[in-house]
Amino acid sequence: MRGWWCSKQNPSAMALFENCWSPDRVLALNVHLLLHPELRVQHWFAQQVASMGRTPHGMTGKASPINRAMKSKLTRTRNSLPEKTRIEIAALLQERLSDSIDLMLQAKQAHWNVKGPNFIALHELFDKVYIDTGVYVDVIAERIVQLGGIAQGTIRVAAKKSSLPEYPLDITSSKKHVAELAHAIAFYGDLIRKAITLSSELKDADTADIFTQVSRGADANLWFVEAHEQTEK
């Protein structure tokens, strides 16, 4: 019910409202609308959001913590890669870190909820995908820090930045979980291959090698999962 009056009376404020989580600010907005319905709500509310360090989509304001971190100077290191290269590589690694965390938890979602005749085999296989992807998370995050960056690995960052498609939360059948997780792994693998190419273009062979290792592991897990939906000939 929070924000019902705001969105009902002024639908244009709804997109802004989604970025505000403080109850006292929500109350302030509703009172403001009651007393001054003729005022420009978006302008007023944008000021409130900006004061919390949030920037609604399509509006100017303070940079998000992620953007601030990427723009800030890297930690001093004796690593011989040029700073410009390290900044670009760290940003690329951060993108794939968010994807990796997302894939790891998608595999766990499948592990917990799968049902059917092949339950135990898939239950254990999905947990393998979770464990393997957890290794990728650690390696990628540590590479960011090695280059002088800050690895941002919270669930909130991953949810905001992941490029993976949403995993359905209402499925239980083994067939559907196999199809959905296979799709997620394949999508992830394609992103990793593109990261290999970009790392090579930026002349960071070490990061390219890390992504190559991740790619091999993802391809192996895709094979294991896809095999459950492929028929014998």
Secondary structure, DSSP 4 states (H G I P E B T S, - for coil): -TTHHHHHH-GGGHHHHTT---HHHHHHHHHHHHH-TTS-HHHHHHHHHHHTT---TT---SPPHHHHHHHSPPPP----S-HHHHHHHHHHHHHHHHHHHHHHHHHHHHHHH-BSTTHHHHHHHHHHHHHHHHHHHHHHHHHHHHTT------HHHHHHH--SPPPPSS--BHHHHHHHHHHHHHHHHHHHHHHHHHHHHTT-HHHHHHHHHHHHHHHHHHHHHHTTTPPP-
